[in-house]
C-alpha cells in the first residue's frame, strides 16, 4: 500500500479560532503552519497539547512561498482581511521574484471571518477576490463552531462555501474528520451573510436575556432575526435554503443561546448596566457584531430593507439609545405579516 501524500495547510491568524482550526486539521497527513503578526500571539499556543507539531512563525520571519500550501485559511477578523491580503500578495510577489518564478499557480484561500467590511460593505470573499483576482480560488468557512469546543475535540459541523468545485474538494479532503465534519455549498453569499448578521442578532438576544424577558422573547428574536437575515441575503442573490442550514439557523441558535458567544455576552452585559467600554476591556477579544451592526444598518438602507432587530442593535451601539427603550420599541411595533420579503 502506498503512503498517503502529506498535505500542507497554512493558518493565518493565531487568535481563538485560528488556534482551534489548526488543532482540528493538524495530523500525521497534514502539516500545519500558523502565522501571526507578532511572536507574542503564540504565547497561548505553545503549551497546547494538540498544537505541538504546528510550526509557528511571525509575519516578519515568514519566507515560504504561499503556493507550497494546499490550503490557506485566513482566521482573522473581517476588518483586517484587506490589510493582511495586501501584505500576503506583496510577500508572495517578492518571494517568487527572488526565485525568478514568473508563473503563479492559483492558491486555495478560505476565509473564516464573519462580518461585513465597514464603508465598502464587502463580504469576506469579495474582499479576497478584489485583491487576489485570478491568482486564487476563494471560499468561506462558517457554521456553529465555538473555538473552545473545537480545541477540546468535541464534535463540530461547519460548511465550506465556494463557487469553485476544486477548492471545495481540497477543503473537504484536508479539513473533514470524524469530529470536524465539513459540508460544502456553492452559495457563498448566503453563507457569509448568515455568518455576519447572526452576530448582530445575538447581541439583541443577549439583551433580552439580560433584561429577563423570558425564553419566549428570546425565541422570537432568533426566529424573526433569521427572517431578517434571509431577507437581506435573498435580495443579494442568496439561496433561501442556505439560511436553514449550518451557516444560517445552526450558527444563529448557537450564537444566541451559548454562553461562550462574545456577541451574546455583550448584549447581556449591556442590558445589566455595564458600559460598552468596560465590556470591551474585560473581554479582550474582537466582538464582530459591533462593527457588523453599522455595516448591516448601511446595507439595509442601501437595499431598501426594513430590519427592525438589526436596526435596534445599531441604535443602541451607535446612537446610544437606552437598551431598555430600544427593546421596548421593538416589542411594541405594529402588527404585521410573518413573511414579507419586500
C-alpha positions in Angstrom: 0.0 0.0 0.0 1.4 3.4 -1.0 1.9 6.0 1.7 -0.7 8.8 1.7 0.5 12.1 0.3 1.1 14.6 3.0 -0.7 18.0 2.6 0.3 21.4 3.9 -2.1 23.9 5.4 -1.4 27.5 6.4 -3.5 29.2 9.0 -3.2 33.0 9.0 -4.1 34.3 12.5 -3.3 32.9 16.0 -6.5 34.1 17.7 -9.0 31.7 19.3 -10.5 30.5 16.0 -7.1 30.2 14.2 -5.8 28.2 17.1 -8.9 25.9 17.0 -8.7 25.4 13.3 -5.0 24.5 13.5 -5.8 22.0 16.2 -8.6 20.4 14.2 -6.7 19.9 11.0 -3.2 19.1 12.1 -2.4 15.3 11.9 0.2 13.0 10.5 -1.0 13.5 7.0 -1.4 17.3 7.1 1.4 19.6 8.2 0.1 22.9 9.7 1.9 26.2 9.8 0.4 29.1 11.8 1.5 32.7 11.1 0.6 35.8 13.1 1.7 39.5 13.2 3.9 39.1 16.3 5.6 36.3 18.2 3.6 37.2 21.3 0.5 36.0 19.6 1.8 32.4 20.0 2.3 32.5 23.8 -1.0 30.7 24.5 -0.4 28.2 21.7 2.9 26.8 22.6 1.7 24.8 25.7 -1.4 23.4 24.0 -1.0 19.7 23.5 -2.7 19.4 20.1 -0.5 22.2 18.6 2.9 20.9 19.5 3.5 19.7 15.9 2.4 23.0 14.3 5.1 25.4 13.0 4.6 28.9 14.5 6.0 31.9 12.5 5.6 35.7 12.7 4.7 37.7 9.6 8.2 39.2 9.7 10.0 35.9 9.7 7.7 34.1 7.2 9.6 33.4 3.9 7.7 30.4 2.5 6.1 30.5 -0.9 2.3 30.6 -0.4 1.9 28.2 -3.4 3.6 25.4 -1.3 0.4 25.1 0.7 -2.5 23.1 -0.4 -4.9 25.2 1.6 -4.7 28.7 3.2 -7.2 29.6 5.9 -7.5 33.2 7.0 -8.7 33.1 10.6 -8.7 36.9 11.2 -11.4 39.5 11.7 -13.3 40.8 8.7 -12.0 44.3 9.2 -8.4 43.0 8.9 -8.8 41.0 5.7 -7.8 43.8 3.3 -4.6 44.7 5.1 -3.5 41.1 5.6 -4.3 40.3 2.0 -2.3 43.2 0.8 0.7 42.0 2.9 0.3 38.4 1.6 0.1 39.4 -2.0 3.2 41.7 -1.8 5.1 39.0 0.1 4.2 36.3 -2.5 5.3 38.5 -5.4 8.6 39.3 -3.6 9.3 35.7 -2.8 8.6 34.4 -6.4 10.6 37.2 -8.0 13.6 36.3 -5.8 13.3 32.7 -7.1 12.8 34.1 -10.7 9.5 32.2 -10.9 7.0 34.1 -13.2 4.1 31.8 -13.3 1.6 31.9 -10.4 -0.4 28.8 -9.6 -3.8 29.5 -8.1 -3.9 29.5 -4.3 -6.8 27.9 -2.4 -7.9 30.6 0.1 -10.7 30.2 2.7 -11.8 33.0 4.9 -13.1 32.1 8.4 -14.2 35.7 9.0 -17.8 36.5 9.9 -18.6 40.1 9.1 -19.1 42.9 6.6 -16.3 45.4 5.8 -17.1 48.8 7.0 -17.7 51.6 4.4 -17.3 49.3 1.4 -19.9 46.8 2.7 -18.0 43.9 1.1 -18.3 40.4 2.3 -15.0 38.4 3.2 -15.0 36.6 -0.2 -15.5 39.9 -2.0 -12.5 41.4 -0.2 -10.3 38.5 -1.1 -11.5 38.4 -4.7 -10.7 42.1 -5.1 -7.1 41.5 -4.0 -6.3 38.1 -5.5 -8.4 38.2 -8.7 -7.3 35.3 -10.9 -4.4 34.3 -8.6 -6.6 32.4 -6.1 -9.8 30.3 -5.7 -11.8 31.8 -2.8 -14.1 30.2 -0.3 -15.6 30.8 3.1 -15.9 28.6 6.3 -18.8 29.2 8.6 -21.3 27.4 10.9 -21.9 26.7 14.6 -18.3 26.4 15.9 -17.2 27.7 19.3 -13.4 27.7 19.3 -13.1 26.3 22.8 -15.1 23.2 22.0 -13.1 22.7 18.8 -9.9 22.7 20.8 -11.3 20.1 23.1 -12.0 17.8 20.1 -15.8 18.0 20.6 -18.0 17.2 17.5 -18.4 20.2 15.2 -20.1 20.6 11.9 -19.4 23.5 9.5 -20.0 24.5 5.9 -17.3 25.5 3.4 -18.7 27.5 0.5 -17.1 28.4 -2.8 -18.0 28.9 -6.4 -15.1 26.6 -7.3 -15.6 22.9 -7.0 -11.8 22.2 -6.9 -11.4 24.3 -3.8 -14.4 22.5 -2.2 -12.8 19.1 -2.9 -9.4 20.2 -1.4 -11.1 21.7 1.7 -13.1 18.5 2.3 -10.0 16.3 1.9 -7.9 18.3 4.3 -10.5 19.6 6.9 -13.0 16.7 7.2 -12.7 14.3 10.1 -15.0 12.3 12.4 -15.2 15.2 14.9 -14.9 18.1 12.5 -17.4 17.4 9.8 -17.4 19.5 6.6 -20.4 20.1 4.4 -20.0 22.0 1.1 -22.1 24.8 -0.6 -21.8 26.9 -3.7 -23.9 29.7 -2.1 -21.0 31.8 -0.7 -23.1 35.0 -0.5 -25.8 33.2 1.6 -23.2 31.6 3.9 -21.3 34.8 4.5 -24.4 37.0 5.1 -25.7 34.5 7.6 -22.4 34.3 9.4 -22.1 38.1 9.6 -25.7 39.1 10.6 -26.2 36.4 13.2 -23.7 38.2 15.4 -25.9 41.3 15.4 -29.0 39.2 16.2 -27.1 37.5 19.1 -26.4 40.8 20.8 -30.2 41.6 20.8 -30.9 38.0 22.1 -28.3 38.5 24.8 -30.0 41.8 25.8 -33.4 40.1 26.0 -31.9 37.5 28.4 -30.2 40.3 30.4 -33.5 42.1 30.8 -35.1 38.7 31.9 -37.8 38.9 29.3 -38.1 35.1 29.1 -37.4 32.3 26.7 -40.4 33.1 24.5 -39.0 36.6 23.8 -35.6 35.1 23.1 -37.1 32.5 20.7 -39.0 35.4 18.9 -35.7 37.3 18.4 -34.0 34.3 17.0 -36.8 33.4 14.6 -37.5 37.0 13.5 -33.8 37.6 13.3 -33.5 34.6 10.9 -36.2 36.2 8.8 -34.3 39.5 8.6 -31.0 37.6 7.7 -32.8 35.7 4.9 -34.4 38.9 3.6 -31.1 40.6 3.2 -29.4 37.5 1.7 -32.1 36.7 -0.8 -32.0 40.3 -2.1 -28.3 39.9 -2.6 -28.8 36.7 -4.6 -28.5 34.0 -1.9 -30.4 30.7 -2.0 -33.2 30.9 0.7 -32.4 27.3 1.7 -28.9 28.3 2.9 -30.5 30.0 5.9 -32.0 26.7 7.1 -28.6 25.1 7.2 -25.5 25.2 9.4 -24.4 28.7 8.5 -27.9 30.0 9.0 -30.2 28.7 11.7 -27.4 26.4 13.1 -24.9 29.2 13.8 -27.7 31.6 14.8 -29.0 29.3 17.5 -25.6 28.6 18.9 -24.6 32.3 19.0 -27.9 33.4 20.5 -28.0 30.8 23.3 -24.5 29.7 24.0 -22.7 31.4 26.9 -19.4 31.2 25.0 -20.7 33.7 22.5 -19.0 37.0 22.9 -21.8 38.8 20.9 -24.5 37.4 23.2 -22.5 38.2 26.3 -22.0 41.8 25.1 -25.8 42.3 24.8 -26.4 40.5 28.0 -24.0 42.6 30.0 -25.1 45.9 28.4 -28.7 45.0 29.5 -27.4 44.5 33.0 -26.0 48.1 33.1 -22.3 47.7 32.1 -20.8 50.3 29.7 -19.6 49.3 26.3 -16.0 50.3 27.3 -15.9 48.1 30.4 -17.1 45.1 28.4 -14.5 45.7 25.6 -11.7 45.9 28.2 -12.7 42.8 30.1 -13.3 40.6 27.0 -10.0 41.5 25.3 -11.2 39.9 22.0 -12.9 41.2 18.9 -16.7 41.4 19.1 -17.6 41.2 15.4 -21.2 42.1 15.9 -20.3 45.6 16.9 -18.8 46.7 13.6 -21.2 44.5 11.7 -24.2 46.3 13.3 -23.1 49.5 11.5 -22.4 47.8 8.2 -25.7 45.9 8.4 -27.6 49.1 9.0 -26.0 50.8 6.0 -26.6 47.6 3.8 -30.3 47.5 4.7 -30.6 51.2 3.8 -28.8 50.6 0.5 -31.1 47.6 -0.3 -34.3 49.3 1.0 -35.0 46.6 3.6 -36.8 47.1 6.9 -35.0 45.0 9.5 -36.2 46.0 13.0 -33.9 43.8 15.1 -30.8 44.7 13.1 -31.9 48.4 13.4 -32.3 48.0 17.2 -28.7 46.9 17.7 -27.5 49.8 15.6 -29.5 52.3 17.6 -28.1 51.0 20.9 -24.5 50.9 19.9 -24.1 53.9 17.6 -27.0 56.2 18.6 -26.7 55.5 22.4 -30.4 54.6 22.7 -31.0 53.1 26.2 -31.2 49.4 25.8 -34.5 49.0 27.7 -36.1 51.7 25.5 -34.8 50.0 22.3 -36.1 46.6 23.3 -39.5 48.1 24.3 -39.8 49.8 21.0 -39.0 46.5 19.3 -41.7 44.7 21.2 -44.3 47.4 20.7 -44.0 47.5 16.9 -47.2 47.4 14.8 -48.7 44.0 13.9 -47.6 42.7 10.5 -47.4 39.6 8.3 -44.9 36.9 9.3 -43.4 36.5 5.8 -43.0 39.8 4.0 -40.0 39.6 1.7 -40.3 43.1 0.1 
